[in-house]
């Protein structure tokens, strides 16, 4: 009699335990979406076991940013962006050394002296071009290197003095400098400038000399033909995006003679 009671209690316990397993597996499947399979034990209790779960890939894939459309983009030119009130020129020297007042004025001066010269491609938005466009700080530092004269920044007065000195170089020399900053016929998008590999490519500039574009896993360096200037890197996303002409903000790049 005593032995029969023990067996009955044991079977009841197994039944409760098996029921708990079945309920737990069902609850887990309901909350995680895992499919369960069933099997019957020798005691007649139905037990459920989850199948092998499917884990997400690691790292999770993220969509790549859409590239700039270089096949059908618009015809807004760099010169249009550099006129007073344009995207890159608010029309006055100021304490923001990271805009393009000096470049805007130099381009204007060169085009006024030679409207059909090599810089004129920047005025025709139907023509592809890439412009390596120094900001005001880069021009001020360039003048400091040439003259030794200290021009503190940020300062509207320093920007004005740098521009006046550059004007004194004459439009022929300025045209030689500016045309070296232009790659005609090519819209250098981010993917062309910085592919995720180590690569080098030489481009011919509007003044006929070459410039080397080096990419080290997306870190882009431009190598010019002058020992006077250090190699320059791309410092921000291109301006005038969506058009056949874009501008990248860079340091001063120089031809071998200017």
Rosetta silent file (secondary structure, phi, psi, omega in degrees, C-alpha in Angstrom):
SEQUENCE: XXXXXXXXXXXXXXXXXXXXXXXXXXXXXXXXXXXXXXXXXXXXXXXXXXXXXXXXXXXXXXXXXXXXXXXXXXXXXXXXXXXXXXXXXXXXXXXXXXXXXXXXXXXXXXXXXXXXXXXXXXXXXXXXXXXXXXXXXXXXXXXXXXXXXXXXXXXXXXXXXXXXXXXXXXXXXXXXXXXXXXXXXXXXXXXXXXXXXXXXXXXXXXXXXXXXXXXXXXXXXXXXXXXXXXXXXXXXXXXXXXXXXXXXXXXXXXXXXX
SCORE:     score description
SCORE:     0.000 S_00000001
   1 L     0.000  -46.246 -179.962    0.000    0.000    0.000 S_00000001
   2 H   -63.257  -40.414 -179.419    2.749    2.404    0.949 S_00000001
   3 H   -66.005  -39.104  178.547    4.679    1.534   -2.233 S_00000001
   4 H   -62.232  -38.978  178.881    1.629    2.211   -4.471 S_00000001
   5 H   -64.215  -39.830 -179.751    1.207    5.671   -2.909 S_00000001
   6 H   -63.496  -44.232  178.949    4.829    6.540   -3.677 S_00000001
   7 H   -61.471  -43.288 -179.547    4.403    5.475   -7.324 S_00000001
   8 H   -62.439  -43.329  179.349    1.196    7.505   -7.624 S_00000001
   9 H   -64.015  -40.710 -179.777    2.848   10.609   -6.146 S_00000001
  10 H   -63.236  -45.294  178.915    5.835   10.146   -8.447 S_00000001
  11 H   -63.271  -37.641  178.686    3.647    9.871  -11.540 S_00000001
  12 H   -65.184  -39.748  178.832    1.685   12.939  -10.487 S_00000001
  13 H   -63.984  -43.616  177.974    4.913   14.870  -10.011 S_00000001
  14 H   -61.419  -40.208  179.012    6.150   13.814  -13.456 S_00000001
  15 H   -62.945  -43.133  178.003    2.846   14.875  -14.925 S_00000001
  16 H   -65.086  -41.843  179.896    3.044   18.294  -13.290 S_00000001
  17 H   -64.225  -44.069  178.014    6.671   18.713  -14.362 S_00000001
  18 H   -63.480  -38.820  177.765    5.891   17.651  -17.901 S_00000001
  19 H   -64.980  -37.241  177.253    2.962   20.029  -18.024 S_00000001
  20 H   -63.901  -41.202  177.663    5.174   22.837  -16.829 S_00000001
  21 H   -61.152  -45.324 -179.375    7.680   22.067  -19.589 S_00000001
  22 H   -63.305  -42.776  179.657    4.950   22.063  -22.210 S_00000001
  23 H   -65.575  -41.012 -179.888    3.487   25.338  -20.904 S_00000001
  24 H   -64.340  -41.676  179.058    6.950   26.983  -20.712 S_00000001
  25 H   -65.912  -40.336  178.917    7.829   25.975  -24.271 S_00000001
  26 H   -64.649  -40.762  179.388    4.496   27.223  -25.557 S_00000001
  27 H   -65.096  -41.396  178.736    4.932   30.534  -23.726 S_00000001
  28 H   -63.961  -42.171  179.111    8.440   30.953  -25.105 S_00000001
  29 H   -63.465  -35.814 -179.366    7.261   30.215  -28.620 S_00000001
  30 H   -68.454  -35.384 -176.047    4.473   32.739  -28.248 S_00000001
  31 H   -88.289  -27.868 -176.286    6.828   35.503  -27.107 S_00000001
  32 H  -107.814  -11.949 -179.302    9.806   34.780  -29.367 S_00000001
  33 L    78.915   14.456 -179.748    8.173   33.330  -32.447 S_00000001
  34 L   -82.586  133.137  178.816   10.221   30.114  -32.202 S_00000001
  35 L   -77.561  138.970 -179.001    8.521   27.033  -33.651 S_00000001
  36 E  -107.808  150.061  171.630    8.193   24.046  -31.269 S_00000001
  37 E  -115.110  153.681 -174.876    8.316   20.309  -31.940 S_00000001
  38 E  -118.361  150.841  172.035    6.587   17.702  -29.748 S_00000001
  39 E  -145.961  156.005 -177.190    7.460   14.209  -28.514 S_00000001
  40 E  -108.380  126.850 -179.830    5.729   11.752  -26.169 S_00000001
  41 L   -78.495  172.498 -179.988    7.584   10.343  -23.160 S_00000001
  42 L   -66.455  -17.360  179.250    7.269    6.747  -21.882 S_00000001
  43 L   -89.108   -1.706 -178.775    4.875    8.015  -19.199 S_00000001
  44 L    88.315    5.334  179.700    2.480    9.366  -21.815 S_00000001
  45 L   -87.935  129.915  179.579    3.345   13.014  -21.049 S_00000001
  46 E   -85.389  121.296 -179.650    3.668   15.234  -24.149 S_00000001
  47 E  -111.218  142.232  179.541    6.803   17.398  -24.019 S_00000001
  48 E  -115.188  135.831 -179.725    7.540   20.324  -26.389 S_00000001
  49 E  -126.394  135.252  178.422   11.032   21.438  -27.410 S_00000001
  50 E   -70.316  144.127  173.109   11.918   24.600  -29.398 S_00000001
  51 L   -73.102  171.148 -179.294   13.629   24.143  -32.714 S_00000001
  52 L   -63.746  121.286 -177.895   17.032   25.786  -33.313 S_00000001
  53 L   -70.414  154.844  176.026   16.424   29.564  -33.382 S_00000001
  54 L   -99.153  118.793 -177.756   17.588   31.687  -36.310 S_00000001
  55 L   -93.432  147.732  178.158   19.872   34.514  -35.169 S_00000001
  56 L   -67.837  154.424  177.992   20.275   37.802  -37.121 S_00000001
  57 L   -67.876  152.520  179.218   23.487   38.355  -39.060 S_00000001
  58 L  -133.054  133.166   -4.420   26.225   40.379  -37.381 S_00000001
  59 L   -74.410  156.027 -179.641   27.017   43.110  -37.984 S_00000001
  60 L   -63.417  142.934 -179.011   23.588   44.102  -39.248 S_00000001
  61 L   -77.234  140.038  176.938   23.618   45.353  -42.816 S_00000001
  62 L  -121.780  140.742 -178.577   22.888   49.045  -43.400 S_00000001
  63 L   -65.823  140.021  178.004   21.899   50.528  -46.732 S_00000001
  64 L   -71.887  146.134  178.172   24.629   52.507  -48.475 S_00000001
  65 L   -63.824  145.128 -179.256   23.957   56.238  -48.977 S_00000001
  66 L   -65.684  137.219  179.635   22.699   57.051  -52.452 S_00000001
  67 L   -72.831  159.397  173.163   25.481   58.326  -54.752 S_00000001
  68 L   -65.918  133.340 -179.352   25.386   61.746  -56.370 S_00000001
  69 L   -75.618  108.457 -178.923   23.690   61.403  -59.733 S_00000001
  70 L   -98.215    5.050 -179.512   26.404   62.238  -62.258 S_00000001
  71 L   -96.466  -40.085 -174.165   24.356   61.290  -65.303 S_00000001
  72 L  -128.434   25.596 -176.307   21.425   63.697  -65.161 S_00000001
  73 L   -74.668  170.809 -168.941   22.381   66.300  -62.554 S_00000001
  74 E   -76.349 -175.522 -171.110   21.640   69.990  -62.844 S_00000001
  75 L  -120.005   21.773  173.232   23.476   72.900  -64.404 S_00000001
  76 L   -70.028  124.459 -174.829   24.013   75.320  -61.525 S_00000001
  77 L   -88.337  165.355  175.502   27.619   76.445  -61.915 S_00000001
  78 H   -62.845  -39.659  179.434   30.242   77.116  -59.261 S_00000001
  79 H   -59.933  -39.178  177.037   30.283   80.795  -60.285 S_00000001
  80 H   -60.852  -35.090  178.699   26.550   81.000  -59.545 S_00000001
  81 H   -76.556  -21.074 -177.417   27.254   79.697  -56.051 S_00000001
  82 H   -95.135   -6.542  176.564   30.099   82.182  -55.570 S_00000001
  83 L   -68.763  153.648  178.084   28.189   85.352  -56.512 S_00000001
  84 L   -54.174  129.146 -176.951   27.200   87.514  -53.530 S_00000001
  85 L    92.834   -5.514  177.556   24.175   85.912  -51.924 S_00000001
  86 E   -76.958 -179.972 -176.594   25.010   82.483  -53.341 S_00000001
  87 L   -58.887  -30.705 -171.538   25.418   79.323  -51.298 S_00000001
  88 L  -114.472   13.012 -177.766   29.121   80.001  -50.711 S_00000001
  89 E  -156.369  112.397  177.573   29.316   83.800  -50.486 S_00000001
  90 L   -90.560    1.950  169.121   27.219   86.132  -48.360 S_00000001
  91 L    95.396    5.359 -177.566   28.975   89.129  -49.899 S_00000001
  92 L  -152.003  141.883  171.509   31.144   90.534  -47.082 S_00000001
  93 L   -61.524  143.432 -177.500   34.372   89.807  -45.251 S_00000001
  94 L  -154.512 -168.358 -178.196   33.561   88.622  -41.737 S_00000001
  95 L   -90.291    3.781  175.693   34.863   86.603  -38.794 S_00000001
  96 L   -91.128   99.652 -176.859   33.857   83.281  -40.353 S_00000001
  97 L   -79.303    0.329 -177.310   37.129   82.106  -41.872 S_00000001
  98 L  -101.659   14.464  172.149   35.510   78.934  -43.204 S_00000001
  99 L  -107.185 -163.518 -160.405   33.528   80.549  -46.017 S_00000001
 100 L  -131.174   39.050 -179.600   34.683   81.639  -49.473 S_00000001
 101 H   -63.392  -43.754 -176.679   34.738   85.422  -49.847 S_00000001
 102 H   -66.809  -45.101  177.201   38.345   85.547  -51.081 S_00000001
 103 H   -58.517  -43.729 -178.810   37.845   82.747  -53.594 S_00000001
 104 H   -59.336  -44.147 -178.272   34.687   84.430  -54.887 S_00000001
 105 H   -70.483  -38.275  179.582   36.477   87.730  -55.458 S_00000001
 106 H   -65.796  -42.372  177.260   39.543   86.121  -57.070 S_00000001
 107 H   -62.255  -42.133  178.955   37.379   84.138  -59.499 S_00000001
 108 H   -61.183  -44.405 -179.129   35.442   87.308  -60.321 S_00000001
 109 H   -63.379  -43.964 -177.458   38.673   89.256  -60.976 S_00000001
 110 H   -67.466  -41.540  179.506   40.155   86.561  -63.225 S_00000001
 111 H   -67.366  -33.600  177.597   36.962   86.147  -65.260 S_00000001
 112 H   -65.965  -35.942 -179.159   36.692   89.915  -65.708 S_00000001
 113 H   -80.160  -32.502 -177.589   40.229   89.996  -67.128 S_00000001
 114 L  -145.063   79.993 -173.675   39.892   86.851  -69.252 S_00000001
 115 L   -66.555  -14.930  179.176   36.250   85.758  -69.633 S_00000001
 116 L  -112.599   14.234 -179.448   37.155   82.931  -72.027 S_00000001
 117 L   -77.780 -174.024 -174.827   40.210   81.645  -70.154 S_00000001
 118 H   -63.878  -24.188  179.081   40.587   78.306  -68.364 S_00000001
 119 H   -76.087  -16.282 -175.994   38.685   79.488  -65.272 S_00000001
 120 H   -63.055  -17.770  177.910   35.624   80.224  -67.432 S_00000001
 121 H   -60.433  -27.794 -179.808   34.560   76.562  -67.200 S_00000001
 122 H   -70.313  -13.440  179.308   33.323   77.374  -63.691 S_00000001
 123 H   -94.879   -5.479 -177.662   30.761   79.754  -65.214 S_00000001
 124 L  -114.629   96.784 -175.396   29.225   77.134  -67.519 S_00000001
 125 L   -69.706   -7.713  176.357   27.151   74.722  -65.476 S_00000001
 126 L   -80.229  -13.308 -179.564   26.528   72.469  -68.459 S_00000001
 127 L   -99.288  134.300  177.918   30.213   71.441  -68.340 S_00000001
 128 L   -70.064  142.350  176.333   31.426   68.978  -65.756 S_00000001
 129 E  -164.617  151.157  171.712   34.108   70.256  -63.406 S_00000001
 130 E  -121.299  130.877 -176.310   35.512   69.746  -59.940 S_00000001
 131 E  -117.630  120.104  174.487   36.863   72.766  -58.078 S_00000001
 132 E   -87.539  100.845 -161.169   39.221   72.388  -55.111 S_00000001
 133 E  -105.387  107.773  178.985   38.084   75.529  -53.363 S_00000001
 134 E   -70.089  143.523  174.357   40.158   77.081  -50.540 S_00000001
 135 L   -86.421  178.492 -175.465   38.255   78.824  -47.769 S_00000001
 136 H   -60.399  -39.007 -179.915   39.213   82.236  -46.384 S_00000001
 137 H   -60.499  -42.531 -178.609   41.439   80.754  -43.688 S_00000001
 138 H   -62.965  -40.491  178.467   43.510   78.839  -46.253 S_00000001
 139 H   -66.548  -40.414  179.748   44.103   81.991  -48.330 S_00000001
 140 H   -63.374  -43.508  178.644   45.083   83.991  -45.240 S_00000001
 141 H   -65.619  -34.370  177.185   47.553   81.289  -44.171 S_00000001
 142 H   -63.616  -45.834  178.393   48.928   81.181  -47.731 S_00000001
 143 H   -63.436  -39.310  177.577   49.579   84.926  -47.703 S_00000001
 144 H   -61.079  -39.766  179.525   51.240   84.590  -44.299 S_00000001
 145 H   -66.424  -37.539 -178.705   53.551   81.910  -45.744 S_00000001
 146 H   -74.586  -35.007 -170.926   54.462   84.116  -48.721 S_00000001
 147 H  -108.459  -23.426 -173.027   54.976   87.342  -46.785 S_00000001
 148 L    79.013   -2.683 -178.720   55.702   86.382  -43.198 S_00000001
 149 L   -78.477  128.948 -179.920   53.092   88.964  -42.196 S_00000001
 150 L   -75.932  125.255  177.908   50.933   87.868  -39.284 S_00000001
 151 L  -126.297   91.936 -173.926   47.237   87.989  -40.111 S_00000001
 152 L   -66.626  147.346  176.450   45.279   86.833  -37.050 S_00000001
 153 L  -126.412  154.033   -1.468   41.994   85.003  -37.459 S_00000001
 154 L   -78.075  138.621 -177.741   39.066   85.218  -37.148 S_00000001
 155 L  -164.530  124.870  175.108   39.152   88.724  -38.543 S_00000001
 156 H   -64.699  -35.488 -179.804   37.391   90.520  -41.381 S_00000001
 157 H   -65.502  -38.682  178.463   40.387   92.857  -41.621 S_00000001
 158 H   -66.045  -40.120  177.054   42.779   89.906  -42.118 S_00000001
 159 H   -61.041  -43.669 -178.823   40.580   88.502  -44.892 S_00000001
 160 H   -65.086  -43.019  179.606   40.565   91.870  -46.626 S_00000001
 161 H   -64.059  -40.097  178.616   44.361   92.291  -46.345 S_00000001
 162 H   -62.818  -43.320  179.622   44.947   88.800  -47.723 S_00000001
 163 H   -63.056  -42.886 -179.358   42.682   89.511  -50.697 S_00000001
 164 H   -63.766  -37.742  177.083   44.409   92.811  -51.411 S_00000001
 165 H   -65.125  -45.120 -179.587   47.816   91.104  -51.374 S_00000001
 166 H   -63.134  -37.480  174.722   46.592   88.373  -53.742 S_00000001
 167 H   -56.402  -38.177 -178.524   45.171   91.014  -56.070 S_00000001
 168 L   -66.465  -15.887  176.822   48.677   92.451  -56.263 S_00000001
 169 L   -69.540  -19.791 -178.928   49.960   89.193  -57.762 S_00000001
 170 L    91.493  150.575 -174.117   48.145   90.115  -60.982 S_00000001
 171 H   -68.445  -26.923  178.926   45.397   88.294  -62.797 S_00000001
 172 H   -64.841  -46.142  178.654   47.805   86.180  -64.887 S_00000001
 173 H   -68.883  -39.573  178.372   49.327   84.567  -61.803 S_00000001
 174 H   -63.493  -38.604  178.187   45.948   84.280  -60.111 S_00000001
 175 H   -63.721  -38.330  178.636   44.548   82.577  -63.205 S_00000001
 176 H   -63.959  -40.623  178.461   47.412   80.094  -63.100 S_00000001
 177 H   -67.880  -51.345 -175.577   46.675   79.297  -59.446 S_00000001
 178 H   -65.172  -38.671 -179.070   42.892   79.062  -59.816 S_00000001
 179 H   -68.504  -24.281  175.769   42.988   77.012  -63.015 S_00000001
 180 H   -71.714  -21.035  179.713   45.221   74.495  -61.243 S_00000001
 181 L   -84.769    1.526 -175.577   42.414   73.999  -58.719 S_00000001
 182 E  -112.861  129.902  167.988   39.983   72.915  -61.458 S_00000001
 183 E  -106.841  103.889 -178.343   39.616   69.439  -62.965 S_00000001
 184 E   -77.147  152.309  174.596   37.499   70.034  -66.088 S_00000001
 185 L    79.956    0.194 -176.032   35.248   67.363  -67.553 S_00000001
 186 L  -135.077  129.995  169.363   34.955   65.379  -64.308 S_00000001
 187 L   -99.458   99.267 -176.625   32.477   65.524  -61.429 S_00000001
 188 L   -79.535   98.344  178.282   34.552   63.982  -58.665 S_00000001
 189 L   -81.582  174.567  179.805   31.987   62.504  -56.327 S_00000001
 190 H   -58.148  -38.742 -178.159   32.739   61.005  -52.938 S_00000001
 191 H   -67.111  -31.825  178.701   32.965   57.494  -54.365 S_00000001
 192 H   -78.580  -33.937 -178.938   35.594   58.606  -56.904 S_00000001
 193 H   -78.012  -36.120 -173.019   37.595   60.597  -54.378 S_00000001
 194 L  -136.516   63.967  176.357   37.554   58.088  -51.565 S_00000001
 195 L   -65.183  154.415 -175.816   36.892   54.463  -52.469 S_00000001
 196 L   -77.280   51.384  177.715   37.258   52.057  -49.520 S_00000001
 197 L  -146.843 -179.782  170.411   40.677   50.897  -50.731 S_00000001
 198 E   -95.872  120.350 -176.327   44.178   52.252  -51.173 S_00000001
 199 E  -150.453  161.329  176.193   44.317   53.897  -54.572 S_00000001
 200 E  -140.168  141.331  174.896   45.934   56.700  -56.554 S_00000001
 201 E  -147.613  138.429  179.770   44.788   58.508  -59.675 S_00000001
 202 E  -101.608  134.653  178.197   46.267   61.436  -61.577 S_00000001
 203 E  -121.550  148.147  175.797   44.027   64.091  -63.129 S_00000001
 204 E   -92.345  128.737 -177.274   44.902   66.895  -65.548 S_00000001
 205 L   -88.918  175.464 -176.257   43.858   70.324  -64.309 S_00000001
 206 L   -67.734  -17.773  177.325   42.576   73.294  -66.303 S_00000001
 207 L   -94.576    6.192  174.619   46.078   74.820  -66.503 S_00000001
 208 L    94.562  -13.044  177.125   47.483   71.646  -68.098 S_00000001
 209 L   -89.872  172.793 -174.991   49.427   70.330  -65.110 S_00000001
 210 E  -107.961  159.768  174.407   48.495   67.259  -63.099 S_00000001
 211 E  -136.317  140.294 -177.472   47.265   66.625  -59.593 S_00000001
 212 E  -102.257  128.638  176.737   47.420   63.319  -57.745 S_00000001
 213 E  -107.043  115.107 -178.807   44.419   62.089  -55.772 S_00000001
 214 E  -111.302  134.407  178.023   45.402   59.503  -53.159 S_00000001
 215 E  -124.299  126.770  176.092   42.875   57.536  -51.122 S_00000001
 216 E  -118.469   87.280 -177.109   43.769   55.452  -48.087 S_00000001
 217 L    52.714   48.229  174.656   40.516   53.723  -47.159 S_00000001
 218 L    93.226  -12.314  174.873   38.533   56.909  -47.626 S_00000001
 219 E   -87.005  109.375 -170.395   41.131   59.357  -46.232 S_00000001
 220 E   -98.975  131.554  176.106   41.759   61.509  -49.301 S_00000001
 221 E  -125.795  136.491  177.152   44.952   63.485  -49.907 S_00000001
 222 E  -105.301  129.347 -178.056   45.663   65.743  -52.873 S_00000001
 223 E  -112.265  117.421 -178.045   49.296   66.025  -53.970 S_00000001
 224 L   -94.590 -168.768 -175.455   50.186   69.132  -55.975 S_00000001
 225 L  -107.192   17.137 -175.850   53.296   70.079  -57.971 S_00000001
 226 L  -121.494  134.205  174.659   54.764   72.690  -55.634 S_00000001
 227 L   -74.567   -9.683 -177.043   57.224   72.228  -52.751 S_00000001
 228 L   -72.686  -30.340 -174.527   55.819   75.410  -51.210 S_00000001
 229 L  -113.221  145.260  174.929   52.585   73.814  -50.054 S_00000001
 230 L   -76.960  161.003  176.173   51.923   70.734  -47.980 S_00000001
 231 L   -59.261  144.363 -175.174   49.636   68.035  -49.305 S_00000001
 232 E  -113.586  143.853  177.433   46.009   68.976  -48.878 S_00000001
 233 E  -112.050  157.376  173.524   43.084   66.799  -47.829 S_00000001
 234 L   -69.064  130.412 -173.505   39.382   67.022  -48.509 S_00000001
 235 L  -111.383  -10.277  178.857   37.871   68.620  -45.429 S_00000001
 236 L  -161.238  171.971 -179.692   34.112   68.518  -45.955 S_00000001
 237 L   -63.639  152.783 -176.069   31.288   67.272  -48.139 S_00000001
 238 L   -67.089  148.465  174.234   31.100   68.796  -51.618 S_00000001
 239 E   -94.745  159.749 -178.484   29.147   71.983  -52.260 S_00000001
 240 L    65.248   33.531 -179.078   26.741   72.433  -55.166 S_00000001
 241 L   -62.606  151.001 -179.958   25.756   68.775  -54.938 S_00000001
 242 L    88.778   -0.220 -179.778   23.346   67.451  -57.520 S_00000001
 243 E  -117.754  168.730 -179.315   24.926   69.496  -60.308 S_00000001
 244 L   -69.800  -19.893  177.479   27.511   68.797  -62.990 S_00000001
 245 E  -115.903  131.806  175.003   29.955   71.035  -61.137 S_00000001
 246 E  -130.204  160.720  178.411   30.893   70.517  -57.501 S_00000001
 247 E  -126.346  133.444  173.258   33.428   72.138  -55.180 S_00000001
 248 E  -107.702  132.882  178.078   35.455   70.462  -52.432 S_00000001
 249 E   -77.409  123.266 -177.452   36.894   72.631  -49.683 S_00000001
 250 E  -139.598  177.756  169.223   40.665   72.103  -49.519 S_00000001
 251 L   -77.257 -177.634  179.077   43.913   73.781  -48.656 S_00000001
 252 L   -73.452  130.297  174.557   45.922   75.747  -51.210 S_00000001
 253 L  -117.108  137.737 -173.818   47.179   73.627  -54.095 S_00000001
 254 L  -129.424  146.692  170.033   49.783   75.056  -56.457 S_00000001
 255 L   -71.488  175.174 -177.922   51.264   74.261  -59.856 S_00000001
 256 L   -64.105  -34.639  176.655   55.040   73.901  -60.152 S_00000001
 257 L  -131.946  135.790  176.705   55.326   77.563  -61.228 S_00000001
 258 L  -142.089    0.000    0.000   52.823   80.306  -60.525 S_00000001
